Amino acid sequence: MDAVRELTREAFAPMRFSDGTEAEALDMLRRDGDLTLSLVAVEAGEIVGHVAFSPAMVGSEREGWFGIGPVSVRPRRQRSGIGSSLIRQGLEKIETAGARGCVLTGSALYYGRFGFVADGAVTYRDTPARNVMWLAFRGGPPEGEVRFSAGLEA
């Protein structure tokens, strides 16, 4: 998936919060067999967006939780709804497949529109509580430290 790898590099290059490892994280998820769901958006034969879902743990919950990311959209197509559409489709597929919910680190302003909650009950390393979010499909709200797949933990 060289096209997705290049898209991911291009999408994150201008982001001030990026450490430049997003494409490598995606490679590691693939290599480890942890890329549970990978969706792409294609326009005129070109991949313009991608979202990845991989297993995650929340506290003592080892099954049913998934991490989202990276979410990549070509810079010239950002803010056009491609990322939102991919996230919504992915959430629907993961929920239909029986997932308990999803967790992520990111902007509450952006991910709040999908129903994600940043309430401090879920933590991740030293990430500020406002940037650690969860969305439960079934069961009660999660609580505890998040552990993502190794590809996202590196």
C-alpha positions as CSV (number, residue, x, y, z in Angstrom):
1,M,0.0,0.0,0.0
2,D,2.6,2.5,-1.1
3,A,-0.1,5.0,-2.1
4,V,-1.6,5.0,1.4
5,R,1.8,5.3,2.9
6,E,2.7,8.3,0.7
7,L,-0.8,9.9,1.4
8,T,-0.2,9.6,5.1
9,R,3.2,11.2,4.9
10,E,1.8,14.0,2.7
11,A,-1.2,14.6,5.0
12,F,0.8,14.8,8.2
13,A,3.8,16.8,6.9
14,P,2.3,20.2,7.5
15,M,0.8,19.4,10.9
16,R,2.5,21.0,13.8
17,F,1.5,18.2,16.2
18,S,2.9,15.5,13.9
19,D,6.2,13.7,14.9
20,G,6.5,12.4,11.3
21,T,6.0,8.7,12.3
22,E,2.4,8.2,11.1
23,A,3.3,6.3,7.9
24,E,5.7,4.0,9.8
25,A,3.0,3.4,12.5
26,L,0.6,2.3,9.7
27,D,3.3,0.0,8.3
28,M,3.8,-1.5,11.8
29,L,0.0,-2.1,12.2
30,R,0.0,-3.9,8.9
31,R,3.1,-5.9,9.7
32,D,1.8,-7.0,13.1
33,G,-1.6,-8.0,11.7
34,D,-3.3,-5.2,13.8
35,L,-4.9,-3.2,11.0
36,T,-8.4,-4.4,11.7
37,L,-10.1,-2.0,9.3
38,S,-8.5,0.2,6.6
39,L,-10.8,2.4,4.4
40,V,-9.8,4.7,1.5
41,A,-11.5,7.5,-0.3
42,V,-10.8,7.6,-4.1
43,E,-11.5,10.5,-6.5
44,A,-10.7,10.2,-10.2
45,G,-8.6,7.1,-9.6
46,E,-6.5,8.7,-6.8
47,I,-6.5,7.8,-3.1
48,V,-7.3,11.1,-1.4
49,G,-8.1,9.8,2.1
50,H,-7.5,6.9,4.5
51,V,-8.5,5.9,8.0
52,A,-7.2,3.0,10.1
53,F,-8.8,1.1,13.0
54,S,-6.7,-1.2,15.2
55,P,-7.3,-3.1,18.5
56,A,-6.9,-1.2,21.8
57,M,-7.2,-1.9,25.5
58,V,-8.9,0.4,28.0
59,G,-8.1,-0.4,31.6
60,S,-8.7,-4.1,32.2
61,E,-10.9,-4.3,29.0
62,R,-8.8,-6.3,26.6
63,E,-11.5,-7.1,24.0
64,G,-13.9,-5.1,21.8
65,W,-12.1,-1.7,21.9
66,F,-10.4,-0.1,18.8
67,G,-8.2,2.8,18.3
68,I,-8.7,5.1,15.4
69,G,-5.8,6.5,13.4
70,P,-4.0,7.7,11.6
71,V,-6.7,9.6,9.6
72,S,-5.1,11.0,6.5
73,V,-6.5,13.3,3.8
74,R,-4.5,15.0,1.0
75,P,-3.7,18.5,2.0
76,R,-5.5,20.0,-1.0
77,R,-8.7,18.0,-0.1
78,Q,-8.7,18.6,3.7
79,R,-11.7,20.4,5.2
80,S,-14.0,18.9,2.4
81,G,-15.6,16.1,4.5
82,I,-13.5,13.2,3.3
83,G,-12.0,12.5,6.7
84,S,-15.4,12.8,8.4
85,S,-17.0,10.5,5.9
86,L,-14.3,7.8,6.4
87,I,-14.5,8.1,10.2
88,R,-18.3,7.7,10.1
89,Q,-18.2,4.7,7.7
90,G,-15.5,3.1,9.9
91,L,-17.4,3.6,13.1
92,E,-20.5,2.1,11.5
93,K,-18.5,-1.0,10.3
94,I,-16.7,-1.5,13.6
95,E,-20.0,-1.2,15.6
96,T,-21.8,-3.6,13.2
97,A,-19.0,-6.1,13.7
98,G,-19.6,-6.1,17.4
99,A,-17.1,-3.7,18.8
100,R,-17.6,-2.3,22.3
101,G,-16.3,1.1,21.2
102,C,-13.4,3.2,20.0
103,V,-10.7,5.4,21.7
104,L,-8.3,7.9,20.3
105,T,-6.1,10.9,21.0
106,G,-6.9,14.1,19.1
107,S,-8.9,17.3,19.0
108,A,-12.1,17.3,21.0
109,L,-13.4,20.0,18.7
110,Y,-13.0,17.7,15.7
111,Y,-13.9,14.3,17.2
112,G,-16.7,15.5,19.4
113,R,-18.9,15.8,16.3
114,F,-18.8,11.9,16.1
115,G,-19.9,11.5,19.7
116,F,-16.5,11.1,21.3
117,V,-16.2,12.1,24.9
118,A,-13.2,13.5,26.7
119,D,-14.1,13.2,30.4
120,G,-10.8,12.3,32.1
121,A,-12.0,8.7,32.9
122,V,-9.8,7.4,30.0
123,T,-6.1,8.4,30.0
124,Y,-3.1,7.9,27.8
125,R,0.4,8.5,29.0
126,D,0.9,12.2,29.7
127,T,-1.6,13.3,27.0
128,P,-3.9,16.1,28.3
129,A,-7.4,14.7,29.4
130,R,-9.1,16.9,26.8
131,N,-7.3,15.0,24.0
132,V,-8.1,11.4,25.1
133,M,-11.5,10.4,23.9
134,W,-13.8,7.5,23.8
135,L,-17.1,6.4,22.1
136,A,-18.9,3.4,23.5
137,F,-21.3,1.4,21.3
138,R,-22.3,-1.1,24.0
139,G,-21.7,-1.5,27.7
140,G,-21.0,1.3,30.1
141,P,-18.4,4.0,29.8
142,P,-14.8,2.9,29.8
143,E,-12.3,3.8,32.5
144,G,-8.6,3.5,32.8
145,E,-5.4,3.8,30.8
146,V,-5.5,3.2,27.1
147,R,-3.0,0.9,25.4
148,F,-3.0,1.0,21.6
149,S,-1.6,-1.6,19.2
150,A,2.3,-1.6,19.2
151,G,2.3,0.3,15.9
152,L,0.7,3.3,17.6
153,E,2.6,3.0,20.8
154,A,6.1,3.3,19.3
